Amino acid sequence: MAGAMGQRLPELIAEYEVPGAALAYLHEGELHEFAAGTLNKATGVDVTTDSLFQIGSVTKVYTATLIMQQIEQGRLTLDTPVLEVLPEFKVADAEVTKNVTIRHLLTHTSGIDGDLFLDTGRGDDCVEKYVAACADLAQNHPLGVTQSYCNSGFSIAGRVLEKLTGKRWDDVLREGIGEPLGLTHTWTLPEDVLRFRAAMGHVDGEPAPMWGLMRSAGPAGLICARPADVVAFARAHLEGGLLENPQIMWEPQVDIPNPYALGRHWGVGWIVDEWSGQRVISHGGNTIGQHAMLWAVPGTGTIACVTVNGGHSGAFTHRVATELFAELDGLSVPATLGPPETPVEVDASRYAGRYERAGARLDVSLRDGKPWLRMEATGALAELEKPQEFELVPVDETTFVLKSPEDPSWLSAVFYELPDGSPYVHLGARATPKTG
């Protein structure tokens, strides 16, 4: 497979219109690395295996690991209230302020609106200022009752680390993970990344209008790394080197209401799924025109990380995983959910209405009896994302798939209710309440 992937990667980046990509995988104790394409279409610089890509939210597993180190040192527990470490912490709901725990943050079950992207400056107090700005954040859902992806929660977790250690999150990361594992190509700040070959994201086929996100998003998604470093990080979870008991992080903590997108469960930091009877832990990340995926199979020891800087990146990484894990471990990666072979008739009128959370507004309407979804970004990212409209194709009574004409991949949306009967839609790993 090693030789074949050297040829296959350029073929796949052409097929999925990807400017450049890098791949590293560990199999039977041996590391393999590959790279193809360009880091930046404006400069034509080639991708190499030591190029740094933005790994986005894969960063969250690092932040969760750092928290677990503090837990193993006895400085807090998963069920420690955030307020106990951060007395100044506050969100809009007073009961949530009082009762939200570290576990809620690391499992995306806090219900705190999670897509507050706020530039609080480049100073070392940027995460502290971000947490102060969370005081007005409302709830997506009541505390602990469902799962909804929460970037804000991981910036808060990063501040917990800063408070416990008296250091910047960036330094906690370097001292707690980077240095013990010898990760020479894992950095967070642009001035450090500039010392290496660095990928530029691409949007609509052209270099993105900006290189990266604001520094306050650090603990949620600002690591830049080469794939081999990311594989080394995951290897420490499987073989030891960072935690006494990393398996705690792989234990399912909450079911994901839409199991067709990322996986079936969320653990502590990790997404937990099963392929062909083997447990798989994974995480993905997206920044401005960049995408990364990390998968690890504890039962076989196989780990893979692939990084991409544009194009149909989600479909590309899924294809890489499908071919790679079939060849290496004989595992079948679940296919992306698409329309059923036989069309399903569903009365979707009960789902019509507006669904809204911080950063997004979703409107479901009927056109000629068929459900349609209009998605609109709000807030800080509104200028980067144009509103989109999709027909919702039913798979069953609660599950629908949707796709833009130019995208090879289907997305899935699941309509469901909380225990109290409140209607929600789960799309893009986020729970969005019906508001009208």
C-alpha positions in Angstrom: 0.0 0.0 0.0 2.9 2.4 0.7 4.0 2.5 -2.9 0.4 2.6 -4.2 -0.5 5.6 -2.0 2.4 7.5 -3.5 0.7 7.2 -6.9 -2.9 7.3 -5.5 -2.6 10.6 -3.7 -2.0 12.8 -6.8 -4.8 10.9 -8.6 -7.2 11.7 -5.7 -6.3 15.4 -5.4 -7.0 15.8 -9.1 -10.3 14.0 -8.8 -11.5 16.1 -5.9 -10.0 19.4 -7.1 -7.7 19.6 -4.1 -4.8 22.1 -4.4 -2.5 20.1 -2.1 -2.6 17.3 0.5 -0.3 15.4 2.9 -0.8 12.0 4.5 1.0 10.1 7.2 0.0 6.7 8.6 1.3 4.3 11.1 0.8 0.6 10.4 2.5 -2.3 12.2 4.8 0.1 13.9 6.1 1.7 10.6 5.4 5.3 9.6 4.7 6.2 6.0 4.5 9.8 4.7 3.2 11.2 1.4 2.6 14.6 -0.1 1.2 15.9 -3.4 0.1 19.2 -5.0 0.7 22.8 -4.1 0.7 24.7 -0.8 -0.6 27.8 -2.5 -1.9 28.2 -6.0 -0.6 31.8 -6.0 3.0 30.7 -5.5 3.1 27.2 -6.8 5.2 25.9 -3.9 5.0 22.1 -3.6 3.5 20.3 -0.7 6.2 18.3 1.2 5.7 15.8 4.0 7.1 18.3 6.5 4.7 21.1 5.4 2.5 22.5 8.1 -1.3 22.5 7.6 -3.9 24.0 9.9 -5.5 20.9 11.6 -8.4 23.0 13.0 -10.6 21.2 15.5 -8.3 18.2 15.8 -6.7 20.7 18.3 -9.6 19.9 20.6 -8.2 16.4 21.3 -5.0 18.0 22.4 -6.7 20.5 24.7 -8.8 17.6 26.2 -5.6 15.6 26.7 -4.0 18.5 28.5 -7.0 18.7 30.8 -6.8 15.0 31.4 -3.1 15.5 32.5 -4.3 18.0 35.1 -7.0 15.5 36.2 -4.4 12.7 36.6 -2.3 15.1 38.7 -5.3 15.5 41.0 -5.9 19.2 40.3 -9.5 18.7 39.2 -12.0 16.0 37.9 -14.2 15.7 34.9 -17.1 16.7 37.1 -15.5 19.8 38.6 -17.7 22.8 38.0 -15.9 25.3 35.7 -16.8 28.0 38.2 -14.6 26.3 40.8 -11.5 27.0 38.6 -12.7 30.2 36.9 -14.6 32.2 39.6 -15.1 34.9 37.0 -16.7 32.6 34.4 -20.3 33.5 33.4 -22.8 32.7 30.6 -26.3 34.1 30.1 -28.0 31.3 32.1 -27.2 31.5 35.8 -27.9 27.9 36.5 -25.6 26.8 33.6 -22.9 29.2 35.0 -23.2 27.5 38.3 -23.4 23.8 37.2 -21.5 23.4 33.9 -18.6 21.0 34.4 -15.3 20.1 32.7 -17.0 17.0 31.3 -19.8 19.1 29.7 -17.1 21.2 27.9 -15.1 18.2 26.6 -18.1 16.2 25.4 -20.0 19.1 23.7 -23.0 18.7 26.1 -22.9 22.1 27.8 -25.5 23.6 25.5 -23.6 26.9 25.4 -23.9 28.5 22.0 -20.7 27.3 20.5 -19.9 29.4 17.5 -18.8 32.7 19.0 -15.8 33.6 16.8 -14.5 36.8 18.4 -11.1 38.5 17.8 -9.9 39.5 21.3 -6.5 40.6 20.0 -3.1 39.0 19.7 -2.0 39.5 23.3 -1.3 36.7 25.7 -4.6 37.6 27.5 -6.7 36.8 24.4 -8.3 33.6 25.8 -9.0 35.3 29.1 -10.7 38.1 27.2 -12.7 35.6 25.1 -14.0 33.9 28.2 -15.1 37.2 29.6 -17.0 37.8 26.4 -18.9 34.5 26.9 -21.0 36.2 29.6 -23.8 36.9 27.0 -23.8 33.4 25.4 -27.3 31.8 25.5 -28.1 28.1 25.5 -28.6 25.9 22.4 -30.1 23.4 24.7 -30.5 22.7 28.4 -27.3 21.5 30.2 -26.4 17.9 29.5 -29.5 16.8 27.6 -28.0 16.3 24.1 -24.8 16.9 22.1 -24.1 20.1 20.1 -20.6 21.0 18.8 -19.2 23.8 21.0 -16.1 25.7 20.0 -16.7 28.1 22.8 -16.5 25.3 25.4 -12.9 24.4 24.3 -11.7 28.0 24.5 -13.1 28.0 28.0 -11.3 24.7 28.7 -8.1 26.4 27.4 -8.6 29.1 29.9 -9.0 26.5 32.7 -5.6 25.2 31.7 -4.1 28.7 31.8 -5.6 29.3 35.3 -4.3 26.0 36.6 -0.8 26.4 35.3 -0.3 30.1 35.2 0.9 29.8 31.6 -0.4 30.6 28.1 -2.4 27.8 26.5 0.2 27.7 23.7 3.0 27.0 26.3 0.9 24.4 28.2 0.5 22.6 24.8 4.2 22.8 24.0 5.3 21.6 27.5 2.6 19.0 28.0 2.5 17.4 24.5 5.0 18.9 22.0 8.2 18.6 24.0 7.5 15.1 25.6 6.7 13.7 22.2 9.4 15.6 20.3 7.0 17.2 18.0 9.2 19.6 16.0 6.5 20.5 13.5 3.6 21.4 15.8 3.0 25.1 16.4 0.2 27.6 17.1 1.3 31.1 16.4 1.9 32.5 12.8 5.3 33.7 13.7 6.4 30.2 14.5 4.6 28.6 11.5 6.3 31.0 9.2 9.6 29.2 9.9 8.3 26.2 7.9 6.6 25.5 4.6 3.0 26.4 5.4 -0.2 25.7 3.6 -2.6 28.4 2.4 -6.3 27.6 2.5 -8.3 27.8 -0.8 -12.0 28.9 -1.1 -13.8 28.4 -4.4 -10.5 27.3 -6.0 -8.6 30.5 -5.1 -6.3 31.4 -2.1 -8.5 32.3 0.9 -9.1 35.9 1.8 -7.2 35.4 5.1 -4.7 32.8 6.4 -6.1 31.8 9.8 -8.6 32.3 12.5 -8.2 34.7 15.5 -5.9 33.8 18.3 -8.7 33.5 20.9 -9.8 30.3 19.0 -6.5 28.7 19.9 -7.6 25.9 22.3 -10.5 25.0 19.9 -8.6 24.9 16.6 -5.3 26.7 16.0 -2.7 24.0 15.9 -0.6 23.8 12.7 1.3 20.6 12.1 2.6 18.1 9.7 0.6 14.8 9.5 3.5 12.8 11.0 3.4 14.9 14.2 -0.4 14.4 14.5 0.1 10.6 14.1 2.8 10.7 16.8 0.3 12.4 19.1 -2.4 9.8 18.5 0.2 7.0 18.9 0.8 8.2 22.4 -2.9 7.7 23.1 -2.7 4.1 21.9 0.8 3.2 23.3 1.3 5.5 26.2 3.5 8.6 26.7 1.0 11.3 27.7 -1.5 9.8 30.1 -1.6 6.9 32.5 -5.1 5.9 31.3 -5.9 7.4 27.9 -8.7 4.9 27.4 -11.0 7.0 29.6 -11.1 9.5 26.7 -12.3 6.8 24.3 -15.3 5.8 26.4 -18.6 7.0 24.9 -20.1 9.9 26.9 -23.0 10.9 24.8 -24.8 9.6 21.7 -24.5 11.9 18.7 -28.1 12.6 17.5 -27.0 12.5 13.9 -24.8 9.4 13.7 -24.3 9.6 10.0 -21.8 12.5 9.9 -18.9 12.1 12.2 -19.6 8.9 14.3 -22.0 7.4 16.8 -20.7 8.8 20.1 -18.6 11.5 21.6 -16.0 10.5 24.2 -13.8 13.0 26.1 -12.4 15.0 23.2 -12.5 12.1 20.8 -15.3 11.0 18.5 -16.0 7.3 19.0 -17.3 4.9 16.3 -17.1 1.3 15.1 -15.9 0.0 11.7 -16.2 -3.7 11.0 -16.4 -4.5 14.7 -13.3 -2.4 15.5 -13.5 0.7 17.7 -12.3 3.8 15.9 -11.4 7.1 17.6 -11.2 10.2 15.4 -11.5 13.9 15.0 -11.7 16.3 12.1 -11.0 20.0 11.7 -11.9 22.8 9.3 -10.5 26.3 9.2 -10.6 28.9 6.4 -10.1 26.7 3.3 -8.2 24.0 5.2 -9.3 20.5 6.5 -7.7 17.7 8.4 -8.8 14.3 9.6 -7.2 12.0 12.2 -8.3 8.3 12.7 -6.9 5.7 15.1 -7.8 2.1 15.6 -6.8 0.9 19.0 -7.4 -2.7 18.2 -4.9 -2.8 15.3 -2.6 0.1 16.2 -3.2 1.8 12.8 -3.3 5.6 12.7 -3.7 8.0 9.8 -3.8 11.7 9.4 -4.5 13.5 6.2 -4.4 17.3 5.7 -5.9 19.3 2.8 -6.0 22.9 1.7 -9.1 23.2 -0.4 -11.3 21.6 -2.9 -13.9 18.9 -2.1 -11.9 18.2 1.1 -14.4 16.2 3.1 -15.1 13.8 0.2 -11.4 13.5 -0.4 -10.4 12.6 3.1 -13.3 10.1 3.3 -12.1 8.4 0.1 -8.5 8.3 1.4 -9.7 6.6 4.6 -11.9 4.2 2.8 -9.1 2.9 0.5 -6.4 3.1 3.2 -8.1 1.2 6.0 -9.6 -1.4 3.7 -6.1 -2.2 2.5 -4.3 -2.0 5.8 -6.7 -3.5 8.2 -9.5 -4.9 6.1 -12.0 -2.4 7.7 -15.0 -1.0 5.9 -15.4 2.8 6.5 -19.1 3.5 6.6 -20.3 5.1 3.3 -21.6 8.6 3.4 -25.4 8.5 3.8 -27.2 9.3 0.6 -30.7 9.1 -0.8 -32.4 5.7 -0.5 -32.6 3.5 -3.6 -36.4 3.6 -3.4 -37.7 7.1 -2.7 -39.4 7.6 0.7 -42.6 9.6 1.2 -42.5 11.7 4.4 -44.8 14.4 5.6 -42.2 17.0 6.3 -44.6 19.8 7.1 -44.1 19.3 10.8 -40.5 20.3 10.4 -41.2 23.6 8.6 -40.1 26.7 10.4 -37.0 28.6 11.6 -34.2 27.0 13.6 -31.6 29.3 15.0 -28.4 29.4 17.1 -25.4 31.6 17.4 -23.7 31.8 14.0 -26.5 30.1 12.0 -30.0 30.5 10.9 -31.8 27.6 9.2 -35.2 27.9 7.5 -37.2 24.8 6.5 -40.0 25.4 4.0 -42.1 23.3 1.6 -42.0 23.9 -2.2 -44.4 21.8 -4.2 -44.7 19.6 -1.3 -41.0 19.0 -1.0 -38.9 20.3 2.0 -36.2 22.8 1.4 -33.5 24.1 3.7 -32.0 27.6 3.6 -28.7 27.9 5.6 -27.4 31.3 6.5 -24.3 32.1 8.5 -24.7 35.0 11.0 -22.2 36.8 13.1 -18.4 37.0 12.5 -18.3 34.4 9.7 -21.3 35.8 7.7 -19.0 37.6 5.3 -17.1 34.4 4.5 -20.1 32.2 3.8 -22.9 32.9 1.3 -26.5 31.7 2.1 -27.2 28.3 0.6 -30.4 26.4 -0.3 -30.8 22.7 -0.5 -33.6 20.3 -1.2 -34.0 17.9 1.7 -34.3 14.3 0.4 -36.0 12.0 3.0 -34.2 8.8 4.1 -36.7 8.0 6.8 -39.2 9.8 9.0 -36.6 11.9 10.8 -33.5 11.7 8.6 -32.9 13.8 5.4 -29.9 14.2 3.1 -28.9 17.4 1.2 -26.2 18.3 -1.3 -25.2 21.3 -3.4 -24.8 20.5 -7.2 -21.1 21.0 -7.3 -20.3 18.9 -4.1 -19.8 15.2 -4.5 -20.8 14.5 -0.8 -24.2 14.4 0.8 -24.8 16.0 4.2 -27.3 14.5 6.6 -29.8 16.2 8.9 -31.8 14.5 11.7 -34.9 16.1 13.2 -35.5 15.0 16.8 -36.9 16.1 20.1 -35.4 16.6 23.5 -36.9 14.7 26.5 -39.1 17.7 27.1 -40.5 17.6 23.6 -38.6 20.6 22.2 -38.0 20.2 18.5 -34.4 20.3 17.1 -32.5 19.6 13.9 -29.0 18.1 14.1 -26.8 19.1 11.2 -23.1 19.7 10.9 -22.6 18.2 14.4 -24.7 20.9 15.9 -28.1 20.9 17.6 -30.2 23.8 16.5 -33.6 24.6 18.2 -36.7 25.4 16.4 -37.5 29.1 17.2 -40.4 29.9 14.9 
